[in-house]
Structures are given as structure tokens and as C-alpha cells.
């Protein structure tokens, strides 16, 4: 019984640790689940901005693009080049929507935290912030990336995909398995940590001198926010390309 009870006790401790929270949160009950309402609200705002911008820009497409259509096509070409570089000329096409969605959602989310005055909207508990300022969002994005590269590998190679775990030698099996667990962890914590740090860097010096410090610090935050979106999308595309190529 002690042998059986020990793993169960360990799982209970892990579950208790997972309930640890930093700060206060505003919750909604949806279908018996408790969710962070402020993350859903800001995520819906980001999705609305992306959907509305795309709809307005291409509602009357022209053969020779101008204005908003030209800007949208430039972004699309940038995402295509990024995906093609990481995945390859032959395989990149079906993955452009996925990589583009990741890049644009993270980019606009990060910038919303730096530009939009979320603090003026009062909630019963907690406060609004960029969706990527919540670890749940970044873990969800990283998990989607993991599902995507497993799907890509299995769709391309079938069960032979799992042969990569014993390449170049079966001795490396534990390390190769561990690598697939560390990829989503590094993606999620890198994005979450950098966005949280950016907001703290702005908040701390702004409080004593609000009229001087914000502008240069906000520009730095916008730059690093864009870089983080690019890094996440690049790594996601690289992992997908790697899963279809074979062992590295």
C-alpha cells in the first residue's frame, strides 16, 4: 500500500502547487470550470482587432494593392518567408496560417500591453493586462505548437516518426524524450517572463516620474515585444520543420 500511496501523494502535492497564484484574479464560472476572466476579455479584444483590421483591409481587394491591402499583403509575405525559411520550400504552404496566427496574436497581444491603458478599466478583482502576461496563455500557445509538430511528424512519416528518439543511438532515448518536454516549457516561460519583465520595467520607474520616463521605456517595450513574437513564431516553425525532416 505504501508503494501505491507514494505516487498518489506526490501527484496531490503537484496539484496543490499548481493552485499557487501570484496576485489577484477575476474569475468566471464557465461549464463548471473556473477561468481567468481578465485574460479572456483582453484576448477577445486582440482577436477583434485582428479580425476587424483584416476585414476592413481586404473588403474591396484590388489587383494593384493600395493602403491597408498593401500593408496586409506585406505582413503575409513576411510570414510566408519566415515559414518557408524554417520549414522548407516544399512543405511550408499548409503551415502559413498556423505560424501567421501565432505571430500576429502574440505580436498584437504584446503591443496591447504596452500601448493600451488597461488600468483605467476597473474589475472586481485583479486588473487587465496583455494576454501574454498570463502563464496560462503562453502555456496554451506552447502546447498548440507541440501538438502541431507532433502532428506534422506523424502525418509525414507515420509511426516511423518515433524512430527519431533512438537516433543516433538508443542510449539517447531519455534525452530525446526529455527534449520534447523542454520545448514547450522554454517557449512558454520565455514569452511569459519577457512580457512580465517588460511591464514591470515600465511600471516601477513610471510611478515616481510619470511624465519623463514612460516614452523611451515604452519604445523599448514595443521593440522587445515584437522580438518576442518573432522568436516564438520562428521557433514554432523550426520545430515543425525539424519534425518533418527527421533527427537533427
Secondary structure, DSSP 8 states (H G I E B T S, - for coil): -HHHHHHHHHHHHHHHHHT--SS---EEEETTEEEEHHHHHHHHHHHHHHHHHHHHHTTT--SS--HHHHHHHHHHHHHHHHHHHHH-TTT-GGGHHHHHHHHHHHHHHHHHHHHS-GGGSB-SSSB---GGGSHHHHHHHHHHHHHHHHHHHHHHHGGGGGGGGG-S-GGGHHHHHHHHHHHHHHHHHHHHHHHHHHHHHHHHHHHH-TTTSHHHHHHHHHHHHHHHHHHHHHHHHHHHHHHHH---
